[in-house]
């Protein structure tokens, strides 16, 4: 049936024959369905897949967020089976079990479900995202949070020594608490977990779509064992509490590998832990999925096709700079190119690319590693960040000797990156002759497609967006799918400065930021605000969200 689905998708123009062949090749040796592989590659959305299965194959579509599922349904199908087949039991009627499935064409799954439940199974179609949310709700963790906290009371009067901690971290209550924190982060699709010791408790917060949200509050006496548990699974030293440490955790959830970067920091109330979650989805590393407008995509592809020079990505922490550069490397990654990166840390591991981790504590910083890389016959180099004059000088030298160099800076806009290099001590003539272009980037929260509402903007909004009175905009509302935030996912806005001959001449003449920006706009640069405006008008995000991010 998987092959039949592929044929239907090709015949109806959803994918090309080449895309289908690529997906089938990647599917080999995995337990993933063809539809899931196509979504991971960015060739189809979950909504398009549902459309095919509903209209072409005749399966009924259900929206699970609007469907009340009796908790007793969890007894009919074990959680591990439900998650393996991406299916949710909906109810029994006339001796038939209705289920929602991501792939109702999977006859093996239907047979297993009938055998387990004892009912004739009637499959319906739902998006994979809806099914994941429903499964998380139906198969909640066995013990309630308060019950877990109650079982932690045995630590209340103890001041554990390091040797005691090693035993405590293996106790069921601490293991369950850690699992609950990690699972909640995955359910919320958080990018970071903040575990913050306070004076009388431990506060848990999750960063979702760039904004911190409140999580559970753990009792203070759970702090030593909880922090130590996280440090142990991240392969950190639990005896070192007064110095920062960095580690990693890798786990698999629903067939997806999640890489977690763990950082500890001593505070007056104990060690704070921040865990960054990196989803190793291949679709994240496709240029077409980065949110470029048609014009900016053409400019970006032109920049990375240059044989040598420097391309800079700029923006604040968490603006997607590493994702953008990794997508560029993924596009450039061919058998003929020797690509080497130096990163701190390595966020996306890409097959076929030589990636080097910075270790400043042993004298292997960006500059030292970059010198070594230049002796490795590279064609393309990616430097995680240009932090100082020494690193900038080596990157400039690499570009002058025929290498394509990609790196990041922390500046507010594209033009500021040019003056930042000059401020670092790089002569304007070297900046002019080596920098090909700069991509400034921000991430805006994307409006939830299920609950966003239309409204008539006021005079201030119309003036700021330069739109007519009759034009309607979208605003956040809130529903179970988006955890009542009104937003689900993020969309990037970009500003691309292309260093053409006119701009290069102005850099040589040491013109200031304002002059450079005005000339760049005159020559076709779309500013961050303009790109944000286009995404507000198109309904991808809200005016309020754009103004929150762009001042």
C-alpha positions in Angstrom: 0.0 0.0 0.0 2.9 2.3 0.6 4.0 2.1 -3.0 0.4 2.7 -4.1 0.2 5.9 -2.0 3.4 7.1 -3.7 1.9 6.5 -7.1 -1.3 8.4 -6.1 0.7 11.3 -4.9 2.8 11.5 -8.1 -0.3 11.0 -10.4 -2.1 13.9 -8.6 0.8 16.3 -8.8 1.6 16.5 -5.0 5.1 15.3 -5.5 7.4 14.5 -8.5 8.6 11.1 -9.5 12.1 12.1 -8.4 10.9 13.2 -4.9 9.0 9.9 -4.6 12.1 7.9 -5.5 14.2 9.9 -3.0 11.6 9.3 -0.2 11.4 5.6 -0.9 15.1 5.3 -0.8 15.3 7.1 2.6 12.4 4.9 3.8 14.4 1.7 3.3 15.7 0.2 6.5 13.4 2.4 8.7 10.0 1.8 10.3 8.7 5.2 9.0 5.8 5.4 6.6 6.2 7.1 3.2 3.9 10.0 4.1 6.1 10.7 7.2 9.3 10.6 5.2 7.8 13.0 2.6 6.9 15.4 5.4 10.3 15.1 7.0 11.9 16.0 3.6 9.6 19.0 3.3 7.9 17.7 0.1 4.4 17.5 1.7 2.5 19.0 4.6 0.4 16.9 7.0 -2.7 18.7 5.7 -1.9 17.7 2.0 -1.4 14.1 3.1 -4.7 14.1 4.8 -6.3 15.6 1.7 -5.0 12.8 -0.5 -6.1 10.0 1.9 -9.5 11.6 2.4 -10.5 12.4 -1.1 -8.4 10.0 -3.2 -8.7 6.9 -1.0 -12.1 7.6 0.7 -11.1 7.8 4.4 -13.1 10.1 6.7 -11.1 12.9 8.3 -11.4 13.7 12.1 -10.1 16.7 13.9 -9.0 15.3 17.2 -8.9 18.6 19.1 -12.7 18.8 18.6 -13.2 15.2 19.7 -13.8 14.0 23.2 -12.0 10.7 23.8 -13.2 8.6 26.7 -10.1 7.8 29.0 -11.3 4.1 29.1 -10.2 3.8 25.4 -6.6 3.7 26.7 -7.4 0.2 28.0 -8.2 -1.2 24.5 -4.9 -0.4 22.9 -1.6 -0.3 24.8 0.3 3.0 24.6 3.4 1.5 22.9 1.2 0.0 20.1 -0.8 3.2 19.7 2.4 5.2 19.4 4.1 2.7 17.1 1.2 2.9 14.6 0.3 6.5 15.3 -3.2 5.7 16.1 -5.8 6.9 18.6 -8.8 4.8 19.7 -11.9 7.0 19.4 -14.8 4.8 20.6 -16.8 1.6 20.1 -20.0 1.6 18.1 -21.9 -1.5 16.9 -19.0 -3.8 17.8 -16.7 -1.6 15.7 -13.7 0.3 17.1 -13.2 3.7 15.4 -9.6 4.8 15.3 -7.8 7.8 14.0 -4.6 7.0 12.1 -1.8 9.0 10.4 -1.7 6.2 7.7 -5.0 4.3 7.5 -3.6 2.4 4.5 -1.4 0.4 6.8 -3.2 -3.0 6.7 -0.7 -4.6 9.1 -1.4 -2.0 11.7 -5.2 -2.5 11.3 -4.8 -6.3 11.7 -2.7 -5.9 14.9 -5.2 -3.4 16.3 -8.1 -5.8 15.6 -6.3 -8.7 17.3 -5.4 -6.6 20.4 -8.8 -5.0 20.8 -11.1 -7.8 19.8 -13.1 -5.4 17.6 -13.5 -4.8 13.9 -11.4 -1.6 13.3 -12.7 1.3 11.2 -9.8 3.6 10.4 -10.2 7.4 10.0 -7.5 9.9 8.9 -6.0 12.6 11.2 -2.8 14.6 11.0 0.3 13.2 12.7 0.4 16.4 14.9 -3.2 15.9 16.0 -2.5 12.3 16.8 0.6 13.1 18.9 -1.4 15.7 21.0 -4.2 13.2 21.5 -1.9 10.4 22.5 -0.1 12.7 25.0 -3.5 13.5 26.5 -4.9 9.9 26.5 -1.8 8.2 27.8 -0.6 10.5 30.5 2.2 9.6 32.9 0.9 7.1 35.4 1.4 9.1 38.5 0.0 12.6 39.0 2.6 15.4 39.5 1.5 15.9 43.1 1.9 12.2 43.8 5.4 12.3 42.5 6.2 15.4 44.7 4.7 13.5 47.7 7.0 10.6 47.2 9.9 13.0 47.2 9.3 14.0 50.8 11.7 11.3 52.0 14.5 13.7 50.9 13.0 16.6 52.9 15.2 16.4 56.0 18.4 15.2 54.2 21.4 17.2 53.2 22.8 14.7 50.7 26.5 14.0 50.3 27.9 13.2 46.8 27.9 9.5 47.6 24.3 9.6 48.7 23.3 11.5 45.5 24.5 8.6 43.4 21.9 6.4 45.0 19.1 9.1 45.1 19.3 9.8 41.4 18.3 6.2 40.6 15.3 6.3 42.9 11.9 6.0 41.1 10.6 9.4 42.2 13.5 11.4 40.8 13.5 9.3 37.6 9.8 10.0 37.1 10.2 13.7 37.8 13.0 14.0 35.3 11.0 12.0 32.7 7.9 14.3 33.3 10.0 17.4 32.7 11.5 16.1 29.5 8.2 14.8 28.2 6.4 18.0 28.9 9.0 19.9 26.9 8.6 17.5 24.0 4.8 17.7 24.2 4.9 21.5 24.2 7.5 21.4 21.3 9.8 23.6 23.5 13.2 24.7 22.3 14.6 25.1 25.8 14.0 23.9 29.3 14.9 26.2 32.2 15.3 24.5 35.6 15.8 27.4 38.1 16.5 27.0 41.8 14.7 29.6 43.8 14.9 30.4 47.5 12.1 28.0 48.5 11.4 25.9 45.3 12.6 24.9 41.9 10.9 26.7 39.0 10.5 24.9 35.6 10.0 27.0 32.5 9.8 26.1 28.8 10.7 28.3 25.8 8.0 27.7 23.2 8.2 29.6 19.9 10.7 31.9 21.4 8.7 32.8 24.5 9.2 31.4 28.0 6.1 29.6 29.5 5.5 28.5 33.1 5.8 24.8 33.9 5.6 22.9 37.1 7.2 24.1 40.4 9.1 21.4 42.2 9.8 21.3 45.9 13.1 22.7 47.1 14.2 19.4 48.7 14.0 17.7 45.2 16.7 20.1 43.9 20.0 18.2 44.7 18.7 14.9 43.3 17.0 16.4 40.2 20.0 18.5 39.2 22.3 15.5 39.8 20.1 13.2 37.8 20.2 15.5 34.8 24.0 15.9 35.2 24.5 12.2 35.3 22.5 11.4 32.1 24.3 14.3 30.4 27.6 12.7 31.5 28.6 15.7 33.8 30.5 15.6 37.1 28.0 15.8 40.0 30.8 16.7 42.5 31.5 19.9 40.7 28.8 22.4 41.7 30.7 25.7 41.6 31.8 25.8 38.0 29.7 25.8 34.8 29.5 22.5 32.8 28.2 21.5 29.4 27.0 18.1 28.2 24.6 16.3 25.9 21.7 14.0 26.1 20.3 12.1 23.1 17.0 10.3 23.1 14.5 9.0 20.6 10.8 10.0 20.7 8.3 8.6 18.2 11.1 7.7 15.8 12.7 11.1 15.9 16.1 11.6 17.4 16.2 14.5 19.8 19.6 16.0 20.8 19.6 17.9 24.1 22.4 20.3 25.0 22.8 20.7 28.7 24.3 23.7 30.4 24.8 24.2 34.2 25.4 27.5 35.9 26.1 28.1 39.7 23.7 30.6 41.2 23.1 31.8 44.8 20.3 29.3 45.1 22.1 26.4 43.5 22.9 25.2 40.0 20.6 26.4 37.3 20.2 23.9 34.3 19.2 24.9 30.8 18.5 22.2 28.2 18.3 23.1 24.6 16.4 20.7 22.4 17.6 20.2 18.9 15.4 18.2 16.6 17.5 16.4 14.0 14.8 16.6 11.3 16.2 16.7 7.7 13.4 19.1 6.7 14.9 21.8 9.0 18.0 21.9 6.8 16.3 22.7 3.5 16.7 26.3 2.2 13.1 26.2 0.9 11.8 25.7 4.4 13.5 28.7 6.0 10.8 31.2 5.2 12.6 33.2 2.5 10.4 35.4 0.3 10.8 34.5 -3.4 13.2 37.5 -4.0 15.3 36.8 -0.9 15.6 33.2 -1.7 17.0 34.1 -5.1 19.5 36.4 -3.5 20.5 33.8 -0.9 21.1 31.1 -3.5 23.1 33.6 -5.5 25.4 34.3 -2.5 26.1 30.7 -1.6 26.8 29.8 -5.2 29.9 32.1 -5.2 33.2 30.2 -5.3 34.9 32.3 -2.6 34.3 35.1 -0.2 32.4 35.6 3.2 28.7 35.2 3.9 27.6 36.4 7.3 24.4 35.6 9.2 23.5 38.1 11.9 20.9 38.5 14.6 20.3 37.9 18.3 20.7 34.5 20.0 17.8 32.2 19.0 17.1 33.9 15.7 17.9 30.8 13.6 21.4 31.8 12.3 22.8 28.3 12.8 19.8 26.7 11.1 20.2 29.0 8.1 23.9 28.4 7.7 23.5 24.6 8.2 20.8 24.6 5.4 23.3 26.4 3.2 25.9 23.8 3.9 23.4 21.0 3.3 22.8 22.5 -0.2 26.5 22.9 -0.9 27.3 19.4 0.4 28.6 17.4 -2.6 31.2 14.8 -3.2 33.4 17.4 -5.0 33.5 19.8 -2.0 35.6 19.5 1.2 33.5 21.2 3.8 34.8 21.8 7.3 33.1 23.6 10.2 34.3 24.9 13.6 31.4 25.3 16.0 30.6 25.9 19.7 28.7 23.6 20.0 27.9 21.4 16.9 24.2 21.8 16.7 23.2 20.0 13.5 25.3 17.0 12.5 25.3 16.7 8.7 26.5 13.6 6.9 29.5 14.2 4.6 30.7 17.3 6.4 33.7 17.4 8.7 32.5 19.2 11.9 34.8 20.3 14.7 33.8 21.2 18.2 35.6 24.1 20.0 37.3 23.3 23.3 38.7 26.5 24.7 39.7 24.8 28.0 42.4 22.9 26.1 43.4 25.8 24.0 41.3 24.9 20.9 39.3 28.0 20.3 37.9 29.3 17.0 41.1 31.0 15.9 43.3 28.0 16.7 41.0 25.5 15.1 40.5 27.7 12.0 44.3 27.7 11.5 44.3 23.9 11.6 41.4 23.7 9.2 43.2 25.8 6.6 45.9 23.1 6.5 43.2 20.5 5.7 42.6 21.5 2.0 39.1 22.9 2.5 36.8 24.3 -0.2 34.1 25.6 2.1 34.5 26.6 5.8 31.9 27.4 8.4 33.0 29.3 11.5 30.3 29.2 14.2 30.9 32.8 15.2 33.4 35.6 14.6 34.0 36.8 18.1 37.3 38.7 17.9 39.8 40.3 15.6 42.0 37.2 15.4 39.2 35.0 14.1 38.0 37.7 11.8 41.5 38.1 10.3 41.9 34.4 9.7 38.4 34.2 8.1 39.3 37.1 5.8 42.6 35.4 4.9 40.7 32.2 4.0 38.3 34.1 1.8 41.3 35.9 0.0 42.9 32.5 -0.7 39.9 31.1 -2.6 37.7 29.6 0.1 34.0 30.2 0.7 33.5 31.1 4.4 30.2 31.2 6.3 29.9 32.7 9.7 27.8 34.6 12.2 27.9 37.9 14.0 25.7 39.5 16.7 24.4 42.8 15.2 20.9 44.3 14.9 20.8 44.5 11.1 22.7 43.5 8.0 24.5 46.8 7.4 25.8 46.9 11.0 27.8 43.7 10.4 30.0 45.6 7.9 30.9 48.3 10.5 31.3 45.7 13.2 34.1 44.1 11.2 35.8 47.5 10.7 35.4 48.1 14.5 37.2 44.8 15.1 40.2 46.2 13.2 39.6 44.8 9.8 40.5 47.5 7.2 37.6 48.6 5.0 39.4 47.5 1.8 39.6 43.9 3.1 35.9 43.9 4.1 35.0 45.3 0.7 37.0 42.7 -1.2 35.9 39.6 0.8 32.4 40.0 2.1 29.8 38.7 -0.5 26.7 39.5 1.6 25.0 39.5 5.0 21.7 37.9 6.0 20.0 39.5 9.1 17.3 37.3 10.5 14.5 37.2 13.2 12.0 34.6 14.1 8.3 35.5 14.6 5.7 33.2 16.1 3.4 31.8 13.4 -0.4 32.2 14.0 -2.2 28.9 14.7 -3.9 28.0 11.5 -6.8 26.5 13.3 -7.9 29.4 15.5 -6.6 32.6 14.1 -9.3 35.3 13.6 -9.8 38.0 11.0 -10.2 41.6 12.1 -10.3 45.1 10.8 -7.0 46.9 11.7 -7.1 50.4 13.2 -5.5 53.5 11.7 -2.2 53.0 13.5 -1.8 49.5 12.1 -2.9 50.5 8.6 -0.4 53.3 8.6 2.5 51.2 9.9 1.8 48.4 7.3 0.8 50.8 4.5 -2.4 49.0 3.8 -5.9 50.2 2.6 -8.9 50.5 5.0 -10.7 47.4 3.6 -7.8 45.0 4.2 -8.3 42.5 7.0 -5.5 41.0 9.2 -5.3 37.9 11.3 -4.8 37.9 15.1 -4.2 35.3 17.7 -7.2 33.6 19.4 -6.3 30.4 21.2 -7.3 26.7 21.1 -6.2 23.3 22.5 -3.9 22.7 19.5 -1.7 25.8 20.3 -2.1 25.5 24.1 -4.4 28.6 24.0 -1.5 30.8 23.0 -2.8 31.6 19.5 0.5 30.7 17.9 2.0 27.4 16.6 5.5 27.3 15.2 7.6 30.1 13.9 8.4 31.9 10.6 11.6 33.7 9.7 11.9 37.2 8.3 15.2 38.2 6.6 17.1 41.2 5.3 19.8 40.4 2.8 22.5 42.8 2.0 24.3 42.0 -1.3 27.7 43.5 -1.6 27.6 44.8 -5.2 30.2 47.2 -6.6 28.3 50.3 -5.4 28.1 49.1 -1.8 31.7 47.9 -1.9 32.8 51.4 -3.0 30.9 53.0 -0.2 32.6 50.6 2.3 35.9 51.6 0.9 35.0 55.2 1.5 34.1 54.4 5.1 30.5 55.5 4.8 28.4 55.2 8.0 25.6 52.7 8.6 22.8 55.0 7.7 24.3 55.9 4.3 24.9 52.2 3.5 21.4 51.2 4.5 19.8 53.9 2.4 21.8 52.9 -0.6 21.1 49.2 -0.1 17.4 49.9 0.1 17.6 52.0 -3.0 19.3 49.0 -4.7 16.6 46.6 -3.7 17.3 45.4 -0.2 14.1 44.3 1.6 14.4 45.3 5.3 13.4 43.1 8.2 10.4 45.4 8.8 9.3 45.1 5.2 9.6 41.3 5.2 7.7 41.2 8.5 5.0 43.4 7.0 4.5 41.1 4.1 4.1 38.1 6.4 1.6 40.0 8.6 -0.5 40.9 5.5 -0.3 37.4 4.2 -1.7 36.1 7.5 1.3 34.1 8.6 1.8 36.2 11.8 0.2 39.1 13.6 1.0 42.8 13.7 1.5 42.6 17.5 4.0 39.8 17.1 5.9 41.7 14.4 6.1 44.8 16.7 7.2 42.6 19.6 10.3 41.4 17.7 11.1 44.4 15.5 11.3 47.8 17.2 
